[in-house]
């Protein structure tokens, strides 16, 4: 069993999720602009298809604008000019997100074991204020955000920056996320350890955990 001195987490899909869903938030903002009759489930499905179709994403406003426009498809022409800034800002407020139930108990257990905690996230300038408002920021001694380095996971530089900031070697860092390429492959290629979280699913041979609270059992305090 390797010696782990620090644990870093992805944010979206690992610690928090859009609430009630991406589609619900989009439809809600659209109604405020007089656009009705949008099915949240269809918007969510379109968003997911558009997201998966992108081999890379730069997390800029322009990138998000293109993604939103593709999500709305033929209804995009009905959206007024102020819609995109409004929906962009909506995802900067806590009401658009839900912290998974297992997050705070897991962070408490890991911290009690003496592990250093950090974040490595592909995100934009909205992340740090959002974490503060969700009362999550204080759990982490170091936060590494892709927009501040100009590269995105799986780039090894993000993982190395986090390891250096936390005062550990890459081999002493465990990264936890929900994306097999950006999180797991990226961390391992950088010389770190990795675990995927698959809530509600089977752990399987991949070694994924079904909740963050399982991490304390997988890597007990050293």
SVG drawing of the C-alpha trace seen along z (x, -y; Angstrom):
<svg xmlns="http://www.w3.org/2000/svg" viewBox="-44 -41 52 48">
<polyline fill="none" stroke="black" stroke-width="0.4" points="0.0,0.0 1.6,-3.3 2.0,-6.1 -0.5,-8.8 0.0,-12.2 -2.4,-14.3 -5.8,-13.9 -7.0,-16.1 -10.5,-16.2 -12.1,-17.2 -15.1,-19.5 -17.9,-19.0 -19.4,-15.5 -17.2,-14.7 -18.1,-17.2 -21.0,-19.0 -23.6,-18.6 -25.9,-21.1 -29.2,-21.2 -31.8,-20.0 -30.0,-19.5 -28.3,-21.5 -31.5,-21.4 -33.6,-22.7 -31.3,-25.6 -31.3,-26.5 -35.1,-26.2 -35.6,-28.3 -33.4,-31.1 -35.1,-30.9 -38.5,-31.4 -37.2,-34.6 -36.6,-35.8 -40.0,-34.8 -38.9,-31.5 -41.3,-28.7 -42.0,-25.1 -38.5,-23.8 -38.2,-20.3 -35.4,-20.2 -34.7,-16.5 -34.2,-17.1 -31.9,-20.1 -29.8,-18.0 -29.5,-15.2 -28.5,-17.7 -26.0,-19.3 -24.4,-15.9 -24.2,-15.0 -22.6,-18.3 -20.2,-18.0 -19.1,-14.5 -18.6,-15.5 -15.8,-17.9 -12.4,-16.4 -11.2,-19.5 -12.8,-22.4 -11.1,-25.7 -13.5,-26.9 -13.8,-30.4 -17.0,-32.4 -16.8,-31.8 -16.6,-28.1 -19.5,-28.0 -21.5,-30.2 -21.0,-27.7 -22.0,-24.8 -25.2,-26.5 -26.1,-27.5 -25.6,-23.9 -27.7,-22.6 -30.6,-24.8 -30.3,-23.8 -33.2,-25.2 -34.5,-27.1 -31.3,-29.1 -32.6,-31.8 -35.4,-32.6 -32.9,-33.5 -32.4,-37.2 -28.9,-38.7 -29.0,-38.8 -29.7,-35.1 -26.2,-33.8 -24.8,-36.3 -27.7,-35.4 -27.2,-31.7 -23.4,-32.1 -24.0,-34.1 -26.6,-31.6 -24.1,-28.9 -22.0,-31.1 -24.5,-31.0 -25.0,-28.1 -28.7,-27.6 -27.7,-26.1 -25.6,-23.4 -25.9,-20.6 -23.1,-19.3 -23.2,-15.5 -24.3,-14.2 -21.1,-12.2 -18.7,-15.1 -18.4,-16.7 -18.4,-13.5 -15.6,-12.2 -13.6,-15.4 -13.9,-15.3 -12.7,-11.7 -9.7,-12.3 -8.7,-15.4 -8.9,-13.6 -6.5,-11.1 -4.0,-13.9 -4.2,-14.0 -3.7,-17.3 -6.7,-18.2 -6.7,-20.0 -8.7,-20.6 -7.7,-20.2 -10.4,-21.4 -11.0,-22.3 -13.1,-25.4 -13.2,-29.2 -13.1,-32.3 -16.4,-31.5 -15.0,-28.5 -13.3,-30.2 -16.2,-32.5 -18.6,-29.6 -16.7,-27.3 -16.7,-30.1 -20.5,-30.5 -21.0,-26.7 -18.9,-26.7 -16.4,-24.2 -13.3,-26.3 -12.2,-26.1 -11.8,-22.4 -8.9,-22.7 -5.5,-24.1 -4.7,-24.4 -6.9,-24.9 -5.6,-24.6 -7.9,-25.9 -7.2,-25.3 -8.1,-28.8 -5.3,-30.2 -2.6,-28.0 -3.8,-28.0 -3.9,-24.2 -6.6,-21.6 -6.6,-18.1 -5.2,-15.7 -2.1,-17.9 0.4,-16.8 1.3,-20.4 -1.9,-20.8 -1.2,-17.7 2.5,-18.7 1.4,-22.2 -1.0,-20.7 1.6,-18.3 4.2,-21.1 1.7,-23.5 0.7,-20.7 4.3,-19.9 4.2,-16.3 5.8,-14.3 3.5,-13.3 3.8,-9.7 2.3,-10.7 -0.8,-12.3 -4.1,-10.6 -6.4,-12.3 -10.2,-11.5 -12.5,-12.4 -15.3,-11.2 -13.6,-11.3 -11.4,-8.3 -9.3,-10.3 -9.0,-13.8 -8.8,-12.6 -7.6,-9.0 -5.3,-8.8 -4.1,-12.3 -3.1,-11.8 -1.4,-8.5 0.6,-9.9 1.8,-12.7 3.1,-10.1 0.1,-10.3 -2.4,-7.8 -6.0,-8.0 -9.5,-6.7 -12.7,-7.3 -16.0,-7.8 -19.0,-6.0 -22.0,-6.9 -24.7,-4.3 -22.7,-2.0 -20.6,1.1 -17.0,0.6 -15.9,3.2 -12.4,4.1 -11.5,0.5 -11.1,-0.1 -13.7,-2.9 -15.3,-3.8 -19.1,-4.2 -18.9,-7.1 -16.3,-9.4 -16.7,-8.0 -15.1,-4.7 -11.8,-6.5 -11.0,-6.4 -11.3,-2.6 -9.3,-2.3 -6.5,-4.5 -6.5,-4.6 -4.3,-7.2 -0.6,-6.3"/>
</svg>
